[in-house]
Amino acid sequence: MKDLIWEIAKSGEEVLENTELQTIEEPKELFVARGVTLEAKDSTYKINKFVDNKIAHDVKEKGAIKISDTVFNFSKSYKSKTIDPKILIDWATNKKLSDDEIDNLVALCGNSFVPKLRGLDAVAEKKGMDKHLARDTFIEKVWDEEPKLQVIKTSHDTAPVWAKELKEMERKK
């Protein structure tokens, strides 16, 4: 079954009704085929992640590089985290809610709730508070351990000018 799936995958066939899979009728055999494809999908995902990580480390150290119509760049990514949702809700509602009502809102939104930054900025502005101070007060950045690979297709209109101007195999620090 693995060989059959591998041959179909290598062929690039998009109409699977034209392959040997069409002849498989038994649910148990279809189950095996499904398992093989899920295993292959997991393996290729791991390989892709490994390769992306190696490229990310390379461009972090040596600078962005253009290969074909793709520029590989490094970015340090992070996730935003609300420091204390109860304090944020209390501040946003001008302390008009009881502890029980705030607990109910936290239960609905979850402890991992992160407000929209533009929304937080707008509320801060209404309250006469600097938006950067509001962000620093209620939100923290949790930086990822691994570098993040940024893949830029230079043929896209949205590609940065610097990426479009790179020559093949040229690097930008």
N, C-alpha and C positions, 0 to 999 in steps of 0.2 A: 504494500500500500504506500509506504514511504517513497519508493521509487516512482510509482505512478504520479503521486502528488508532486514530486520534484520535477519530473518531466513536464507536467502541465505548467508548473510555475515557470520553468525555464523557457517554455515555448511562448509565453506571453499571451496565450490564447484568452480572449475576452469573452467569447461565446462558449461557455462551458458545456452547453448542450451538444457541441461538436466533439467532445472528448470522451474518453473511456468512462468518465464519471457518470455519464448518461446511462450506462449499462448496469450500474450498481443499483440494486433494488432493495436488498435486505437492510433493514434498519441497523442491525449490528455492524454491518460493513460500512454503512454511512456514518455511524458513530465513530468507528475507527478512523475513517477519513477525516472526520471533523477534529478528532483528537490530534491527528498528525498535523493538520493545518494550524491548530492552536499552538502546538509545540513549536512549529516552525516560525509562527508569528512572534512568539515570545523570544525565541532565539535571535531572530533578525532585529527585534527591538533592542535586545541587549547588545548586539554587535554594533548597531547604529549609535547607541548611547556611548559605548566604549570609544568608538572612532570619533564622535563629536567631542568627547571629553579630551582626547589626545590632541585634536585640532585646536580646541579652546586653550589648552595649556601652551601649545606652540605659539598661537597668535598673542596670547597674554605676554609671553616672554619676548617675542620677536616683532610683533606688530601685525596688523591686518594684512591679508594677502588675497590677491585676485587670481582665481583659477577658472579658466573659461569665462562664463558670464556671471560668475558667482564670487562675491567677496565674503571672506570669513573674517569676522571681527570678534573681539572679546568684550563681554560686559559683565560686571559684577551685579548679580541680581539679588533682590531682597523681597521679602513679603512684609506687608504692614500688619501690625498687631495692635489692637486696642489695649492700652495699659490697664484700664479698669472700666468696663462698660457701665457699671452703676454710677460712677462719678461723672462719666460723659453724659448719661441720660439726665442725671440730677442737674448738671450745668445747663444742658440744652433746654430743659423745661423750667428753668429758673426756680428750682427746688419746690415745685408745685405738686409733686407726686409724693405719695407716702412710700415708705420702704417696701411695703407689700406690692404697690403698683409698679415700682421700679423692678422688683424681683420678677413680676409677671412679664414685663417687657423684655428683660434679660432672658427669661425662659423661652419667649417667642423668638427672639433674635439669636440667641445662643451666646455663650461666653466668648466665642471666636468672632463675633460680629465686628466688622471694620466699616466705619462710615465712609461714604463717598467723600473724597477729599474736597471736591468743589462745594458739596453740601456743607461740610464742616467749615470751609472758608466763608461761605455765605452767612452761616449762623454767627460765626465769630465777628464778621463785619457788622451785622445787625447789633451785636452787643458791644461794639466799639473795641474789640480785641484784635490785635495783630494776628493775621492768619497763620503766620509761621509759629507764633507763640502757641496758638491753639493746637496746631499739629504736633508741636513738641510736647505739649502738656498731655494730650490724649492718645497719641499714636507713637509707636516705636517701630523702627526698621530692624528686621531680623535678617541679617545678611546670610546668603547661601554659602555653604562651605566650598562647593565646587564652582569653577568658572562656568559661565553660561556662553555658549556659542551663538553668535548672531550671524545668520546667513542672509546675505543681501543679494538679491537678483538684480544685476545692473540693467537688465532690459526693462524692468518695471519703471513706470513714470515716477513712482514715489521713492526710488533709490536716491540716496544722497549724492550730490554732485561729486564730492571727493571720491566716492566709490566708483562712479562712472568714469572718472578721469584716470583711475589706476590702469597701468599697463599689465599685460599677462605676467604673472608671477612677481609683480612688484609689490613691495610692502609699504605700509604706512604706519609709522610709530604713533 
